[in-house]
Amino acid sequence: MADEYVFSVDDLKTEMPPQDFRTFTLGDDSVAERALGKAVIWVRGKVLSTGNEYDPANDAVVRECVFKRAVYERFSFAGNESRAKPKLRDLEDLMEAYFGPPAGKNDGTSAVDVGPAAGSIIKPDLPRYGG
C-alpha cells in the first residue's frame, strides 16, 4: 500500500553529498526526519489535489518531490529564504509539469466559483465633509 512507504534519513543521505547532509542536519538526524515528515505531508496533499495517485514506492518523481520539499523545509526553517525560494519554485515546476495543476486551480471548481454568497457588504451612506 502506498501509505506504508516510509522515507528514511538514509534515503535523504543518498540524495546529498555527505558534507551537505551534515550542514543540512547540523549533525542531528532528527532534523532530517522532521523535514522528511513535513515534506511527505505537503507532497501527498499536492499530488492528491491534482487527482493523481500518491505512490512513493513506485513513482520516482514522487520520491524526488519529497526530497526536494525536505530540503526546502530545512532551509526555510533555518530562515534561509534566499536559498529556500528557488528550491520551492523548482519543486512546484516539477510537480505541475508531471502531475498537472491542482484541481480547483484552473477548472472552475475553486471555492470562489462555487455556491451562493455567504454574506454581503453594505456600504452605509455617510455624510460628506462640507455637505
FIKOLZA-1660 file (N, C-alpha, C; in steps of 0.1 Angstrom, whole numbers, plus 5000, padded with zeros to 4 digits):
% residues 131
   i   px   py   pz ch aa at
   1 5008 4988 5000  A  M  N
   1 5000 5000 5000  A  M CA
   1 5009 5012 5000  A  M  C
   2 5005 5023 4993  A  A  N
   2 5013 5035 4991  A  A CA
   2 5016 5042 5004  A  A  C
   3 5006 5042 5013  A  D  N
   3 5008 5050 5026  A  D CA
   3 5018 5043 5035  A  D  C
   4 5021 5030 5032  A  E  N
   4 5031 5024 5041  A  E CA
   4 5045 5027 5038  A  E  C
   5 5048 5033 5026  A  Y  N
   5 5061 5036 5022  A  Y CA
   5 5066 5047 5032  A  Y  C
   6 5078 5045 5038  A  V  N
   6 5083 5055 5047  A  V CA
   6 5097 5059 5042  A  V  C
   7 5099 5072 5042  A  F  N
   7 5111 5078 5038  A  F CA
   7 5121 5077 5050  A  F  C
   8 5133 5074 5048  A  S  N
   8 5142 5073 5059  A  S CA
   8 5153 5084 5058  A  S  C
   9 5160 5086 5068  A  V  N
   9 5172 5096 5068  A  V CA
   9 5182 5090 5058  A  V  C
  10 5184 5077 5058  A  D  N
  10 5193 5071 5048  A  D CA
  10 5189 5074 5034  A  D  C
  11 5176 5074 5031  A  D  N
  11 5172 5078 5017  A  D CA
  11 5177 5092 5014  A  D  C
  12 5175 5101 5023  A  L  N
  12 5179 5115 5021  A  L CA
  12 5195 5116 5020  A  L  C
  13 5202 5108 5028  A  K  N
  13 5216 5108 5027  A  K CA
  13 5221 5105 5014  A  K  C
  14 5215 5095 5007  A  T  N
  14 5219 5091 4994  A  T CA
  14 5217 5102 4983  A  T  C
  15 5208 5111 4986  A  E  N
  15 5205 5122 4977  A  E CA
  15 5214 5134 4978  A  E  C
  16 5222 5134 4988  A  M  N
  16 5231 5146 4991  A  M CA
  16 5245 5142 4993  A  M  C
  17 5255 5151 4989  A  P  N
  17 5269 5148 4993  A  P CA
  17 5270 5148 5008  A  P  C
  18 5279 5140 5014  A  P  N
  18 5280 5139 5029  A  P CA
  18 5281 5153 5036  A  P  C
  19 5289 5162 5030  A  Q  N
  19 5291 5175 5036  A  Q CA
  19 5278 5183 5037  A  Q  C
  20 5271 5182 5026  A  D  N
  20 5258 5189 5025  A  D CA
  20 5248 5184 5035  A  D  C
  21 5248 5170 5037  A  F  N
  21 5239 5164 5046  A  F CA
  21 5243 5168 5061  A  F  C
  22 5256 5169 5064  A  R  N
  22 5260 5173 5077  A  R CA
  22 5255 5188 5080  A  R  C
  23 5257 5196 5070  A  T  N
  23 5252 5210 5071  A  T CA
  23 5237 5211 5072  A  T  C
  24 5230 5202 5064  A  F  N
  24 5216 5202 5064  A  F CA
  24 5210 5198 5078  A  F  C
  25 5216 5188 5084  A  T  N
  25 5211 5183 5097  A  T CA
  25 5218 5189 5109  A  T  C
  26 5229 5196 5107  A  L  N
  26 5236 5202 5119  A  L CA
  26 5241 5190 5128  A  L  C
  27 5243 5178 5122  A  G  N
  27 5248 5167 5129  A  G CA
  27 5237 5160 5137  A  G  C
  28 5224 5163 5135  A  D  N
  28 5213 5157 5142  A  D CA
  28 5203 5151 5132  A  D  C
  29 5203 5138 5131  A  D  N
  29 5194 5131 5121  A  D CA
  29 5179 5134 5123  A  D  C
  30 5176 5138 5136  A  S  N
  30 5161 5141 5138  A  S CA
  30 5157 5153 5130  A  S  C
  31 5166 5162 5127  A  V  N
  31 5163 5173 5118  A  V CA
  31 5158 5168 5104  A  V  C
  32 5165 5159 5099  A  A  N
  32 5162 5153 5086  A  A CA
  32 5148 5145 5087  A  A  C
  33 5146 5138 5098  A  E  N
  33 5134 5131 5100  A  E CA
  33 5122 5141 5100  A  E  C
  34 5123 5152 5107  A  R  N
  34 5112 5162 5107  A  R CA
  34 5110 5168 5094  A  R  C
  35 5121 5171 5087  A  A  N
  35 5119 5177 5073  A  A CA
  35 5112 5167 5064  A  A  C
  36 5116 5155 5064  A  L  N
  36 5110 5145 5056  A  L CA
  36 5095 5143 5059  A  L  C
  37 5092 5143 5072  A  G  N
  37 5078 5141 5076  A  G CA
  37 5069 5152 5071  A  G  C
  38 5074 5164 5072  A  K  N
  38 5067 5176 5067  A  K CA
  38 5066 5175 5052  A  K  C
  39 5076 5171 5046  A  A  N
  39 5077 5170 5031  A  A CA
  39 5066 5160 5026  A  A  C
  40 5066 5149 5032  A  V  N
  40 5056 5138 5028  A  V CA
  40 5042 5144 5029  A  V  C
  41 5039 5150 5040  A  I  N
  41 5025 5156 5041  A  I CA
  41 5022 5166 5030  A  I  C
  42 5031 5175 5028  A  W  N
  42 5029 5185 5017  A  W CA
  42 5028 5179 5003  A  W  C
  43 5037 5170 5000  A  V  N
  43 5037 5164 4986  A  V CA
  43 5025 5155 4985  A  V  C
  44 5021 5148 4995  A  R  N
  44 5009 5139 4993  A  R CA
  44 4997 5147 4991  A  R  C
  45 4995 5158 4998  A  G  N
  45 4984 5167 4996  A  G CA
  45 4984 5173 4982  A  G  C
  46 4995 5178 4978  A  K  N
  46 4996 5184 4964  A  K CA
  46 4993 5174 4953  A  K  C
  47 4999 5162 4954  A  V  N
  47 4997 5151 4944  A  V CA
  47 4982 5147 4944  A  V  C
  48 4976 5145 4955  A  L  N
  48 4962 5141 4956  A  L CA
  48 4953 5152 4950  A  L  C
  49 4957 5165 4952  A  S  N
  49 4949 5176 4948  A  S CA
  49 4949 5177 4932  A  S  C
  50 4958 5170 4926  A  T  N
  50 4958 5170 4911  A  T CA
  50 4949 5159 4906  A  T  C
  51 4944 5150 4915  A  G  N
  51 4937 5139 4910  A  G CA
  51 4945 5127 4907  A  G  C
  52 4958 5127 4910  A  N  N
  52 4967 5116 4907  A  N CA
  52 4969 5108 4920  A  N  C
  53 4975 5096 4918  A  E  N
  53 4977 5087 4930  A  E CA
  53 4991 5091 4936  A  E  C
  54 4991 5091 4949  A  Y  N
  54 5003 5093 4957  A  Y CA
  54 5009 5079 4959  A  Y  C
  55 5020 5076 4952  A  D  N
  55 5026 5063 4953  A  D CA
  55 5041 5064 4953  A  D  C
  56 5047 5067 4965  A  P  N
  56 5062 5069 4965  A  P CA
  56 5069 5056 4963  A  P  C
  57 5063 5045 4966  A  A  N
  57 5070 5032 4964  A  A CA
  57 5073 5029 4950  A  A  C
  58 5065 5034 4941  A  N  N
  58 5066 5030 4927  A  N CA
  58 5068 5042 4917  A  N  C
  59 5069 5054 4923  A  D  N
  59 5070 5066 4914  A  D CA
  59 5082 5074 4918  A  D  C
  60 5092 5074 4910  A  A  N
  60 5104 5081 4913  A  A CA
  60 5102 5096 4914  A  A  C
  61 5093 5102 4907  A  V  N
  61 5090 5116 4907  A  V CA
  61 5084 5120 4921  A  V  C
  62 5076 5112 4926  A  V  N
  62 5070 5115 4939  A  V CA
  62 5082 5115 4950  A  V  C
  63 5090 5105 4949  A  R  N
  63 5102 5105 4958  A  R CA
  63 5111 5117 4956  A  R  C
  64 5113 5121 4944  A  E  N
  64 5122 5133 4941  A  E CA
  64 5115 5145 4947  A  E  C
  65 5102 5146 4946  A  C  N
  65 5095 5158 4951  A  C CA
  65 5096 5158 4966  A  C  C
  66 5095 5147 4973  A  V  N
  66 5096 5146 4987  A  V CA
  66 5110 5151 4992  A  V  C
  67 5120 5146 4985  A  F  N
  67 5134 5150 4988  A  F CA
  67 5136 5165 4986  A  F  C
  68 5131 5170 4975  A  K  N
  68 5132 5185 4972  A  K CA
  68 5124 5193 4983  A  K  C
  69 5113 5188 4986  A  R  N
  69 5105 5196 4997  A  R CA
  69 5112 5195 5010  A  R  C
  70 5118 5184 5013  A  A  N
  70 5125 5182 5026  A  A CA
  70 5137 5193 5027  A  A  C
  71 5144 5194 5016  A  V  N
  71 5155 5204 5016  A  V CA
  71 5149 5218 5017  A  V  C
  72 5138 5221 5010  A  Y  N
  72 5132 5234 5012  A  Y CA
  72 5127 5236 5026  A  Y  C
  73 5121 5226 5032  A  E  N
  73 5117 5228 5046  A  E CA
  73 5128 5231 5056  A  E  C
  74 5140 5225 5053  A  R  N
  74 5151 5227 5062  A  R CA
  74 5156 5242 5060  A  R  C
  75 5158 5246 5048  A  F  N
  75 5163 5259 5045  A  F CA
  75 5153 5270 5050  A  F  C
  76 5141 5267 5048  A  S  N
  76 5130 5277 5053  A  S CA
  76 5130 5278 5068  A  S  C
  77 5131 5266 5075  A  F  N
  77 5131 5266 5089  A  F CA
  77 5143 5274 5095  A  F  C
  78 5154 5273 5088  A  A  N
  78 5166 5279 5093  A  A CA
  78 5166 5294 5089  A  A  C
  79 5155 5299 5083  A  G  N
  79 5154 5313 5079  A  G CA
  79 5162 5317 5067  A  G  C
  80 5167 5307 5059  A  N  N
  80 5175 5310 5048  A  N CA
  80 5166 5310 5035  A  N  C
  81 5157 5320 5035  A  E  N
  81 5147 5321 5024  A  E CA
  81 5154 5323 5010  A  E  C
  82 5166 5330 5010  A  S  N
  82 5172 5332 4997  A  S CA
  82 5176 5319 4990  A  S  C
  83 5179 5308 4998  A  R  N
  83 5182 5295 4993  A  R CA
  83 5169 5287 4992  A  R  C
  84 5160 5289 5000  A  A  N
  84 5147 5281 5000  A  A CA
  84 5138 5284 4988  A  A  C
  85 5136 5297 4985  A  K  N
  85 5127 5300 4975  A  K CA
  85 5129 5294 4961  A  K  C
  86 5142 5294 4956  A  P  N
  86 5145 5287 4943  A  P CA
  86 5142 5272 4944  A  P  C
  87 5144 5266 4955  A  K  N
  87 5141 5252 4957  A  K CA
  87 5126 5249 4956  A  K  C
  88 5118 5258 4962  A  L  N
  88 5104 5257 4961  A  L CA
  88 5099 5258 4947  A  L  C
  89 5104 5268 4940  A  R  N
  89 5100 5271 4926  A  R CA
  89 5103 5259 4917  A  R  C
  90 5115 5253 4920  A  D  N
  90 5119 5241 4912  A  D CA
  90 5110 5229 4915  A  D  C
  91 5106 5228 4927  A  L  N
  91 5097 5217 4931  A  L CA
  91 5083 5219 4925  A  L  C
  92 5078 5231 4926  A  E  N
  92 5065 5234 4921  A  E CA
  92 5064 5232 4905  A  E  C
  93 5075 5236 4899  A  D  N
  93 5076 5234 4884  A  D CA
  93 5076 5219 4881  A  D  C
  94 5083 5211 4888  A  L  N
  94 5084 5197 4886  A  L CA
  94 5070 5191 4888  A  L  C
  95 5064 5194 4899  A  M  N
  95 5051 5189 4902  A  M CA
  95 5040 5192 4892  A  M  C
  96 5040 5205 4888  A  E  N
  96 5030 5209 4878  A  E CA
  96 5032 5202 4864  A  E  C
  97 5045 5201 4860  A  A  N
  97 5048 5195 4848  A  A CA
  97 5045 5180 4847  A  A  C
  98 5047 5173 4859  A  Y  N
  98 5044 5159 4859  A  Y CA
  98 5030 5156 4862  A  Y  C
  99 5024 5162 4872  A  F  N
  99 5011 5159 4877  A  F CA
  99 4999 5168 4871  A  F  C
 100 5003 5179 4866  A  G  N
 100 4993 5189 4862  A  G CA
 100 4989 5198 4873  A  G  C
 101 4981 5208 4870  A  P  N
 101 4977 5218 4880  A  P CA
 101 4968 5212 4891  A  P  C
 102 4968 5217 4903  A  P  N
 102 4959 5211 4913  A  P CA
 102 4944 5214 4909  A  P  C
 103 4935 5204 4912  A  A  N
 103 4921 5206 4909  A  A CA
 103 4916 5218 4916  A  A  C
 104 4908 5226 4909  A  G  N
 104 4903 5238 4915  A  G CA
 104 4911 5250 4911  A  G  C
 105 4923 5248 4906  A  K  N
 105 4931 5260 4903  A  K CA
 105 4927 5266 4890  A  K  C
 106 4924 5258 4880  A  N  N
 106 4920 5263 4867  A  N CA
 106 4908 5256 4861  A  N  C
 107 4901 5249 4869  A  D  N
 107 4889 5241 4863  A  D CA
 107 4876 5247 4867  A  D  C
 108 4875 5258 4873  A  G  N
 108 4863 5265 4877  A  G CA
 108 4856 5259 4889  A  G  C
 109 4863 5251 4897  A  T  N
 109 4857 5245 4909  A  T CA
 109 4863 5251 4921  A  T  C
 110 4870 5262 4920  A  S  N
 110 4876 5268 4932  A  S CA
 110 4865 5273 4941  A  S  C
 111 4868 5275 4954  A  A  N
 111 4858 5279 4963  A  A CA
 111 4851 5293 4959  A  A  C
 112 4858 5301 4952  A  V  N
 112 4853 5314 4948  A  V CA
 112 4842 5312 4938  A  V  C
 113 4842 5301 4930  A  D  N
 113 4832 5299 4920  A  D CA
 113 4820 5290 4924  A  D  C
 114 4821 5285 4936  A  V  N
 114 4811 5275 4940  A  V CA
 114 4801 5280 4951  A  V  C
 115 4788 5278 4949  A  G  N
 115 4778 5281 4959  A  G CA
 115 4774 5295 4960  A  G  C
 116 4763 5297 4967  A  P  N
 116 4758 5311 4969  A  P CA
 116 4767 5319 4978  A  P  C
 117 4765 5332 4978  A  A  N
 117 4772 5341 4987  A  A CA
 117 4769 5338 5001  A  A  C
 118 4779 5338 5009  A  A  N
 118 4777 5335 5024  A  A CA
 118 4774 5348 5032  A  A  C
 119 4775 5359 5025  A  G  N
 119 4772 5372 5032  A  G CA
 119 4774 5383 5022  A  G  C
 120 4772 5395 5027  A  S  N
 120 4773 5407 5018  A  S CA
 120 4779 5418 5026  A  S  C
 121 4784 5428 5019  A  I  N
 121 4789 5440 5025  A  I CA
 121 4780 5452 5020  A  I  C
 122 4774 5459 5030  A  I  N
 122 4766 5470 5027  A  I CA
 122 4773 5483 5031  A  I  C
 123 4775 5492 5021  A  K  N
 123 4782 5504 5023  A  K CA
 123 4772 5514 5028  A  K  C
 124 4773 5519 5040  A  P  N
 124 4764 5529 5045  A  P CA
 124 4766 5543 5038  A  P  C
 125 4755 5550 5037  A  D  N
 125 4756 5564 5032  A  D CA
 125 4761 5573 5043  A  D  C
 126 4773 5578 5041  A  L  N
 126 4779 5587 5051  A  L CA
 126 4779 5601 5046  A  L  C
 127 4776 5610 5055  A  P  N
 127 4776 5624 5050  A  P CA
 127 4790 5628 5046  A  P  C
 128 4791 5636 5036  A  R  N
 128 4804 5641 5031  A  R CA
 128 4808 5653 5039  A  R  C
 129 4821 5656 5039  A  Y  N
 129 4825 5668 5046  A  Y CA
 129 4820 5680 5038  A  Y  C
 130 4815 5690 5045  A  G  N
 130 4811 5702 5039  A  G CA
 130 4798 5702 5032  A  G  C
 131 4790 5690 5033  A  G  N
 131 4778 5689 5025  A  G CA
 131 4767 5684 5032  A  G  C
% end
